[in-house]
Amino acid sequence: MTITAEQTSPTTGTDSDLVAKAADLLDLLRKNAFQTETDRRVVEENIEALAAAGLFKIAVPKRLGGHEADFSTFLKVTSTLGQACGSTAWVTSLINVCGWIMGLYPDQAQRDVYEENPEARVCGVFAPSSSTVAVDGGLKVTGKWGFASGSLHSQWAILGVPVVDEAGTQIDQGLALIPMSELSMEDTWYVAGMRGTGSNTLVAEDVFVPNHRIMSLTQAVEGKVPTEHTDEALYRSAFVPVASLILVGPQLGLAKGALHFVKASLAKGKGIAYTFYDRATDAGSTQINIAQAASLIDSAELHMLRAAADIDTAAKGTDYLDFETRARVRMDVGTVATRSREAMDLLLSVQGAGSFAEASPLQQKWRDLETGSRHAVVNPAIASEAYGRALLGVKEQVTPLI
């Protein structure tokens, strides 16, 4: 069943076009989902189709050839893609959020990436799993960064680094922008779900990074970014809420895709084994489980879009999104993941043991959701603790990423 633009939440102008373009690709993504998993990378046909539709440029600045679309649109696009292929949606999300992060860098860094190649794609890992040495004009970086989603399809990478002074003392935590041509890759992504994301390990050996390609992560978390283009509202969006919220679009999409799949299966007249129900749709248990799954998905979507609307609204103003709301967005992220998993569990029960046949798309969606929703920044328990502390005015937090 293809999901049309009319079945997604409405947007206007160019934004609705982006959602419609995502919906137009669902049959292709669905066709290639098994091959994407088998290859452990998004098949090139999907990448080419996404690029042709402009869906790797959702959050790239307009002056650099992007759409500069808001995060409500961003999430509608990625949740639509997630209905057909979790890995493709995940890679699209991560490349696009790095396109947004590019809009935070100084103009010279932005031109480094896009002037020579307007179609350039960027991947990223925030963890500072590296060492650095201060040299004239920048840093020399050595390190390894795991879980680099989208790295197989990118030309640049944004990687976490410790910023040190000439004495070697760490003075900040930064994000270094490095060409993929100066990095190597270790094939490490062997996992149960989201296999097609190709989230391998990037490696740097004594790579020089000039100062204009190093952005302070600690400053960015507080809304202080070095872009000279301060009139562009999208790049005033709150950093951590954005970086966490974009992860749940594919997760919601997987739950939605599972609901469509199970409904289509039931419509074929499937019965319930070892019962008198020749048609499962006649059973009250089926009706209740489907209703509860749909309601959980609705709840997940409402939380996701509320969070996106809060981010978008604040970015259009002059004040940075307040701390309590930022903490609540982290809570919303955990809520979307939890409600999506709960819905998936009900749908697996409705579909029965056949859900776990290797040939069933449902078991792939289940594994992808179980894997993607365990991302460290999604963690519902940590999100709940952080939000609870914010609500109660407890000064000490459990994470710097709020």
C-alpha positions as CSV (number, residue, x, y, z in Angstrom):
1,M,0.0,0.0,0.0
2,T,1.5,3.3,-1.1
3,I,1.0,6.2,1.3
4,T,0.1,9.3,-0.6
5,A,0.8,12.9,0.3
6,E,-2.8,13.4,1.3
7,Q,-2.4,10.8,4.0
8,T,0.4,12.7,5.7
9,S,0.0,15.8,7.9
10,P,-0.6,18.8,5.7
11,T,2.2,21.4,4.9
12,T,2.2,24.3,2.5
13,G,4.2,25.3,-0.6
14,T,7.6,23.7,-1.0
15,D,7.2,21.8,2.3
16,S,4.2,19.8,1.1
17,D,6.1,19.1,-2.1
18,L,8.9,17.5,-0.1
19,V,6.5,15.3,1.8
20,A,4.8,14.3,-1.5
21,K,8.2,13.5,-3.0
22,A,9.0,11.2,-0.1
23,A,5.6,9.4,-0.5
24,D,6.4,8.9,-4.2
25,L,9.5,6.9,-3.3
26,L,7.8,4.4,-1.0
27,D,7.3,1.7,-3.6
28,L,10.9,1.9,-4.6
29,L,12.2,1.8,-1.0
30,R,9.9,-1.1,-0.2
31,K,11.1,-3.0,-3.2
32,N,14.8,-2.5,-2.2
33,A,14.4,-3.0,1.6
34,F,15.6,-6.6,1.6
35,Q,18.6,-5.8,-0.6
36,T,19.5,-2.8,1.6
37,E,19.6,-5.1,4.6
38,T,21.5,-7.8,2.8
39,D,24.1,-5.4,1.4
40,R,24.4,-3.6,4.8
41,R,24.1,-0.3,3.0
42,V,21.3,1.7,1.3
43,V,21.2,0.5,-2.3
44,E,22.4,3.1,-4.8
45,E,19.1,3.2,-6.5
46,N,17.5,4.6,-3.4
47,I,20.3,7.1,-2.9
48,E,20.0,8.4,-6.4
49,A,16.3,8.7,-6.2
50,L,16.5,10.6,-2.9
51,A,19.1,12.9,-4.4
52,A,17.1,13.5,-7.5
53,A,14.0,14.4,-5.3
54,G,16.1,16.9,-3.3
55,L,15.6,14.9,-0.1
56,F,19.2,15.2,1.0
57,K,18.9,19.0,1.1
58,I,15.9,19.4,3.4
59,A,17.8,21.5,5.9
60,V,20.7,22.9,3.8
61,P,20.6,26.7,3.5
62,K,18.7,28.0,0.5
63,R,21.7,30.2,-0.6
64,L,23.6,26.9,-0.9
65,G,20.9,25.2,-3.0
66,G,19.0,23.6,-0.2
67,H,15.3,23.8,0.9
68,E,15.9,25.3,4.4
69,A,12.7,23.6,5.5
70,D,11.6,23.6,9.1
71,F,11.8,20.6,11.4
72,S,8.1,19.8,11.2
73,T,8.6,19.2,7.5
74,F,11.9,17.3,8.1
75,L,10.1,14.9,10.4
76,K,7.1,14.4,8.1
77,V,9.5,13.5,5.3
78,T,11.6,11.0,7.3
79,S,8.6,9.4,9.0
80,T,7.0,8.9,5.6
81,L,10.2,7.2,4.3
82,G,10.4,5.1,7.4
83,Q,7.1,3.4,6.5
84,A,8.9,1.6,3.7
85,C,12.6,1.2,4.8
86,G,14.0,2.0,8.3
87,S,17.6,2.1,7.1
88,T,17.0,4.5,4.2
89,A,14.9,6.8,6.4
90,W,17.6,6.7,9.1
91,V,20.4,7.6,6.7
92,T,18.3,10.3,5.2
93,S,17.7,11.8,8.7
94,L,21.3,11.7,9.7
95,I,22.6,13.2,6.5
96,N,20.0,15.9,6.6
97,V,20.7,16.9,10.2
98,C,24.3,17.3,9.3
99,G,23.2,19.5,6.4
100,W,21.5,21.6,9.1
101,I,24.6,21.6,11.3
102,M,26.6,22.9,8.2
103,G,24.4,26.0,8.4
104,L,25.8,26.7,11.9
105,Y,29.5,26.8,10.8
106,P,31.3,29.9,9.6
107,D,30.6,30.9,6.0
108,Q,34.1,29.8,4.9
109,A,33.5,26.2,6.1
110,Q,30.1,26.1,4.4
111,R,31.7,27.2,1.1
112,D,34.4,24.6,1.6
113,V,31.8,21.9,1.4
114,Y,29.2,23.3,-1.1
115,E,31.0,25.6,-3.6
116,E,32.9,22.8,-5.3
117,N,30.1,20.2,-5.0
118,P,26.6,21.6,-4.4
119,E,25.3,18.1,-4.0
120,A,27.8,17.2,-1.2
121,R,26.5,15.1,1.7
122,V,27.7,15.2,5.3
123,C,27.6,12.5,8.0
124,G,28.6,13.0,11.6
125,V,29.4,11.5,15.1
126,F,29.5,13.8,18.1
127,A,31.4,11.6,20.6
128,P,34.9,13.0,21.0
129,S,36.6,9.6,20.6
130,S,39.8,11.2,19.4
131,S,43.0,13.0,20.5
132,T,44.2,16.4,19.2
133,V,47.3,18.5,19.0
134,A,47.2,22.3,18.7
135,V,49.2,23.4,15.6
136,D,49.4,26.7,13.8
137,G,46.0,27.5,12.3
138,G,44.1,24.6,13.7
139,L,44.3,21.1,15.2
140,K,45.8,17.8,14.2
141,V,43.3,15.0,14.8
142,T,43.7,11.3,15.4
143,G,40.8,9.0,16.4
144,K,38.1,6.6,15.6
145,W,34.3,7.3,15.5
146,G,31.8,4.5,15.5
147,F,28.2,4.4,14.4
148,A,28.8,6.9,11.5
149,S,25.4,6.5,9.8
150,G,25.4,7.7,6.2
151,S,29.2,7.6,5.9
152,L,29.0,5.3,2.9
153,H,27.2,8.0,1.0
154,S,28.9,11.2,2.2
155,Q,31.8,13.4,1.1
156,W,32.4,15.1,4.4
157,A,32.1,14.2,8.1
158,I,31.5,16.2,11.3
159,L,33.3,14.5,14.1
160,G,33.6,15.1,17.8
161,V,37.1,16.3,19.0
162,P,38.6,17.6,22.2
163,V,39.8,21.2,21.6
164,V,43.2,21.7,23.3
165,D,45.6,24.6,23.8
166,E,49.3,24.7,23.0
167,A,50.1,22.9,26.3
168,G,47.8,20.0,25.4
169,T,45.1,21.0,28.0
170,Q,41.5,20.5,26.9
171,I,39.7,23.8,26.8
172,D,36.5,22.8,24.9
173,Q,34.7,20.1,23.1
174,G,34.3,20.7,19.3
175,L,33.0,19.4,16.1
176,A,35.6,19.1,13.4
177,L,34.6,19.2,9.7
178,I,36.8,16.8,7.7
179,P,36.7,15.6,4.1
180,M,36.0,11.9,3.7
181,S,39.0,11.7,1.4
182,E,41.2,12.3,4.5
183,L,39.6,9.6,6.5
184,S,39.5,5.8,6.3
185,M,36.7,3.4,7.2
186,E,36.6,0.2,9.2
187,D,33.8,-2.2,8.4
188,T,32.3,-2.7,11.9
189,W,28.5,-2.5,11.5
190,Y,27.2,-6.0,12.1
191,V,23.9,-5.7,13.9
192,A,20.5,-7.2,14.4
193,G,18.5,-4.2,13.0
194,M,19.1,-1.0,11.0
195,R,21.6,-3.2,9.1
196,G,21.4,-1.1,6.0
197,T,22.6,2.1,7.6
198,G,26.2,1.2,7.1
199,S,27.0,2.9,10.4
200,N,30.7,1.9,10.3
201,T,33.7,3.4,12.0
202,L,35.6,6.4,10.6
203,V,39.3,6.7,11.3
204,A,41.6,9.8,11.2
205,E,45.4,9.6,11.5
206,D,47.1,13.0,12.1
207,V,44.6,14.9,10.0
208,F,44.9,18.7,10.0
209,V,41.7,20.6,10.5
210,P,41.8,24.4,10.1
211,N,40.2,26.6,12.9
212,H,37.3,27.7,10.7
213,R,36.2,24.0,10.4
214,I,36.1,23.5,14.2
215,M,32.9,24.5,15.9
216,S,32.4,24.5,19.7
217,L,29.8,21.9,20.7
218,T,29.5,23.3,24.2
219,Q,28.6,26.7,22.8
220,A,26.3,25.3,20.2
221,V,24.3,23.5,22.9
222,E,23.6,27.0,24.4
223,G,22.6,28.4,21.0
224,K,25.9,30.2,20.3
225,V,27.1,29.3,16.8
226,P,29.6,31.0,14.5
227,T,27.6,31.4,11.3
228,E,27.6,35.0,10.0
229,H,24.1,34.5,8.4
230,T,22.2,35.3,11.6
231,D,19.0,36.2,9.6
232,E,18.4,32.6,8.7
233,A,15.9,31.5,11.4
234,L,16.3,27.7,10.9
235,Y,19.9,27.9,12.2
236,R,18.7,29.4,15.4
237,S,16.9,26.1,16.3
238,A,17.9,24.6,19.6
239,F,20.9,22.2,19.0
240,V,20.2,19.2,21.2
241,P,16.4,19.2,20.7
242,V,17.1,19.0,17.0
243,A,19.8,16.4,17.2
244,S,17.6,14.1,19.3
245,L,14.2,14.7,17.8
246,I,15.3,13.9,14.2
247,L,16.1,10.3,15.3
248,V,12.4,9.5,15.9
249,G,11.0,10.3,12.5
250,P,12.1,6.9,11.1
251,Q,10.9,5.1,14.3
252,L,7.4,6.5,14.0
253,G,7.5,5.6,10.3
254,L,8.4,2.0,11.0
255,A,5.4,1.7,13.4
256,K,3.1,3.3,10.8
257,G,4.4,1.0,8.1
258,A,3.8,-2.0,10.4
259,L,0.2,-0.9,10.9
260,H,-0.4,-0.5,7.2
261,F,1.1,-4.0,6.6
262,V,-1.0,-5.7,9.2
263,K,-4.2,-4.0,8.1
264,A,-3.5,-5.1,4.5
265,S,-2.8,-8.7,5.6
266,L,-6.1,-8.8,7.6
267,A,-8.0,-7.4,4.7
268,K,-7.1,-10.6,2.8
269,G,-9.3,-12.7,5.1
270,K,-6.6,-14.1,7.4
271,G,-8.0,-16.2,10.3
272,I,-6.8,-17.0,13.8
273,A,-5.3,-20.5,14.1
274,Y,-6.8,-22.9,16.7
275,T,-9.9,-20.7,17.1
276,F,-13.4,-20.5,15.5
277,Y,-12.5,-17.2,13.9
278,D,-12.2,-17.7,10.1
279,R,-11.6,-14.0,9.8
280,A,-9.3,-12.3,12.4
281,T,-11.1,-9.0,11.7
282,D,-14.2,-10.5,13.4
283,A,-12.4,-11.0,16.7
284,G,-12.8,-8.4,19.4
285,S,-9.2,-9.0,20.4
286,T,-8.0,-8.1,16.9
287,Q,-10.2,-5.0,16.9
288,I,-9.0,-3.8,20.3
289,N,-5.3,-4.4,19.5
290,I,-5.5,-2.6,16.2
291,A,-7.3,0.3,17.8
292,Q,-4.7,0.5,20.6
293,A,-1.8,0.3,18.2
294,A,-3.2,3.1,16.1
295,S,-3.8,5.2,19.1
296,L,-0.3,4.7,20.4
297,I,1.0,5.7,16.9
298,D,-1.1,8.8,17.0
299,S,0.2,9.7,20.4
300,A,3.8,9.2,19.2
301,E,3.1,11.5,16.2
302,L,1.5,14.2,18.3
303,H,4.4,14.3,20.7
304,M,6.9,14.4,17.8
305,L,5.1,17.2,15.9
306,R,4.5,19.2,19.1
307,A,8.2,19.1,19.8
308,A,9.0,20.1,16.2
309,A,6.6,23.0,16.4
310,D,8.2,24.3,19.6
311,I,11.6,24.2,18.0
312,D,10.4,25.9,14.8
313,T,8.5,28.6,16.7
314,A,11.3,29.5,19.0
315,A,13.8,29.6,16.1
316,K,11.6,32.3,14.4
317,G,11.9,34.5,17.5
318,T,14.8,36.1,19.3
319,D,15.0,34.0,22.4
320,Y,16.7,30.6,22.5
321,L,14.4,27.7,23.4
322,D,14.2,27.6,27.3
323,F,15.8,24.9,29.3
324,E,12.6,23.3,30.6
325,T,11.2,23.0,27.1
326,R,14.5,21.6,25.8
327,A,14.3,19.0,28.5
328,R,10.7,18.2,27.6
329,V,11.7,17.7,24.0
330,R,14.2,15.0,25.2
331,M,11.2,13.5,27.1
332,D,9.1,13.7,23.9
333,V,11.8,11.8,22.0
334,G,11.7,9.0,24.5
335,T,7.9,9.0,24.4
336,V,7.9,8.6,20.6
337,A,10.2,5.6,20.8
338,T,8.3,4.0,23.6
339,R,4.8,4.4,22.1
340,S,6.1,3.2,18.7
341,R,7.6,0.1,20.3
342,E,4.4,-0.6,22.2
343,A,2.4,-0.3,19.0
344,M,4.8,-2.6,17.2
345,D,4.4,-5.2,19.9
346,L,0.6,-5.2,19.6
347,L,0.8,-5.5,15.8
348,L,3.2,-8.5,16.0
349,S,0.6,-10.2,18.3
350,V,-2.2,-9.5,15.8
351,Q,-0.1,-10.9,12.9
352,G,1.0,-13.9,14.9
353,A,4.1,-16.1,14.6
354,G,4.2,-15.5,10.9
355,S,5.5,-12.0,11.7
356,F,8.9,-13.6,12.4
357,A,9.3,-15.4,9.1
358,E,12.4,-14.2,7.3
359,A,10.3,-13.3,4.3
360,S,8.0,-11.1,6.3
361,P,8.7,-7.3,6.1
362,L,7.2,-7.0,9.6
363,Q,10.1,-8.7,11.3
364,Q,12.5,-6.4,9.6
365,K,10.5,-3.3,10.7
366,W,10.5,-4.8,14.2
367,R,14.3,-5.3,14.3
368,D,14.9,-1.9,12.8
369,L,12.7,-0.2,15.4
370,E,14.1,-2.1,18.3
371,T,17.6,-1.1,17.2
372,G,17.1,2.5,16.3
373,S,15.1,3.3,19.4
374,R,18.0,2.2,21.6
375,H,20.2,5.1,20.4
376,A,21.8,6.7,23.4
377,V,20.2,10.1,22.8
378,V,16.8,8.5,22.6
379,N,17.0,6.6,26.0
380,P,13.6,7.1,27.6
381,A,14.8,6.5,31.2
382,I,17.5,9.2,30.9
383,A,15.1,11.5,29.2
384,S,12.6,11.1,32.0
385,E,15.2,11.7,34.7
386,A,16.5,14.9,32.9
387,Y,12.9,16.2,32.4
388,G,12.0,15.4,36.0
389,R,15.0,17.3,37.3
390,A,14.2,20.3,35.1
391,L,10.6,20.3,36.3
392,L,11.7,20.2,40.0
393,G,14.4,22.8,39.6
394,V,17.2,20.3,40.5
395,K,20.4,22.1,39.2
396,E,22.5,19.0,38.8
397,Q,21.7,17.2,35.5
398,V,22.3,13.7,34.3
399,T,23.5,14.8,30.8
400,P,25.0,17.9,29.2
401,L,22.9,17.2,26.1
402,I,19.7,19.2,26.8
